[in-house]
Amino acid sequence: MTGIPATTRDPSRTALSAGWGSLALVGGLLGIAIYVVTYLFAQGGTVYAVSELYLGRTTTIGESLRRMRGQALNLFGVTLLNGLVVVVGLLFFVLPGIWLSCRLITCVPAALLEDLGARDSLERSYRLTEGRAGRAFVIYLIYFVLFLSAAFLFAVPFEFLAGLSTVRNPDSARMWLALTQIGNSVAETLVTPILLIATAVFYYDLRARKEAFDLQVMMNPGAVAAAPGSGSIPSMFS
């Protein structure tokens, strides 16, 4: 027996399988698109909310999210370029990538609060964090510790149960693996806003220390001033 010849296979079953495969692909792409848009709005809304609170103004979740209208595409470009730069750095023995991620930590607040494009926001963060990469590293370190702690609480128990069930009950193992993924998502959802809040506060702290931003706000409370003379400073891409 060599199996059912191709000429005798049920065409309707083959077409049905192909249809389900295409549907799964479209559903997967749609899910990724929804996740990316949701992440960008949540990221931008958090930065805007922290900015308003830092400046002593009140805001709501709706107002913060509405400010993201027209900003999602630019923020996507900032996030993508930032990720590419860090990945290239990681390819060179890891440490350059860690250093670059610390220098570029404030690119998102710079893009949103100063209305900068992708390249300009990365250059702005690179200038702001000069001499402050160590503090940025501490922020990332605290974030990873919190994330690992949350993952240990919400995901690791399910992963352990999946390992125990792999041989005896594969169906049960798949369920535990699915719950592990859900646990990782819960951990990320709980901890990521902490990183965004710390990043936005760090951005304003750097501006206050290097540009006397707090004095600018005292003299002009209604505005978020742009960087003084930013165009004349050498950039990371020059």
C-alpha positions, 0 to 999 in steps of 0.5 A: 500500500502506497497511499491513495493516488493523487488522482483519486483524492477527493477534490472537495476535501482538498479545496476545503483544506486550501480554503481553511488555510487561506482563511487562517492566513488572512485571520493571522495577518488581520490579528497582527495588524490589529495588535500593532495598531492597538499597541501603537495607540496604547503606547502613544496614549500612555506617553501623552497622559504622562506628559499632561500629568507631568505638566500639571494638567488633567487628562482622560484616557479618551483625550490621550488616545484621540491625540494619537490620530494622525500619529500612528504611522509616524510612531510605527516608523519610529518603532521600526527604525529604532528596532532595526538600529538596535538589531544591527547593534546586537549583531556586533557582539550584543553590547553595542545593541544594548548601548544603542537601546539605552541611547534611543530609549526616549525616541518615542516621547521625542517623536510624539511630544516634539512632532519629530519624524523617525530619524529626527526622533532617534537623533534627538534621543541620542543627544538627550541621553548623552552621558545618561546611558547608565540610567537608561540601562537601569530602567530597562533592567527594572523592566526586565526584572518585573517582566520575568517576575510576572511571567514566572507568576502567570506563564511558567506554571502552565509551561511546567504542566505542559512539559509534564503532559507532553508524553502522557496527554498531548492534547492536554499539553497543547492546552497548557501551552496555549495558557502559557502564551496567554500568561506571557501576554498578561505579563507583558500587558501589566509590565509594559506601561511601567516602561512607557511611564518611566521612559516619558518621565526620563525624557522630561527629566533629561530636558529639565537637567540639560535644557532647563525645561522646567523653567521654560514651562514656568514661563510658558505653561501652555507649550511643550518647547522644542529642543533649542538649537537641535539642528546644529548638533551632530547626530548619530547618523552623521 
